[in-house]
């Protein structure tokens, strides 16, 4: 199961979060359509929380996590992981 992450995809499962974390893929964190933090990679997670590179932790049930689309990567000046 070596599925690659698609751009602009919501991360819902442990597998998707693990793939983004291993690829050091910057993610956007949203709560009720409001972006909470800058685009940063995930550095840890468990069943309840996700932790991003600046040390901020988010409840998985209250927030949504997305990989960056190609346009967002240009906006945030993030190079592709491949």
LINBEL-V253503 format. One record per backbone hydrogen bond with DSSP energy under -0.5 kcal/mol. CO is the residue of the C=O (numbers start at 1). NH is the residue of the N-H. If there is no record, write none. Layout:
co: (CO;CO)
nh: (NH;NH)
This chain:
co: (6;9;10;11;13;14;15;16;17;18;19;20;21;25;26;27;28;29;29;30;31;33;34;38;40;41;44;48;49;50;51;51;52;56;58;59;59;64;65;66;69;70;71;72;73;74;77)
nh: (9;67;12;65;17;18;19;20;21;22;23;25;24;42;68;40;66;36;37;64;34;35;31;40;27;53;51;60;46;58;43;44;55;52;50;62;63;30;11;28;73;74;75;76;78;77;79)
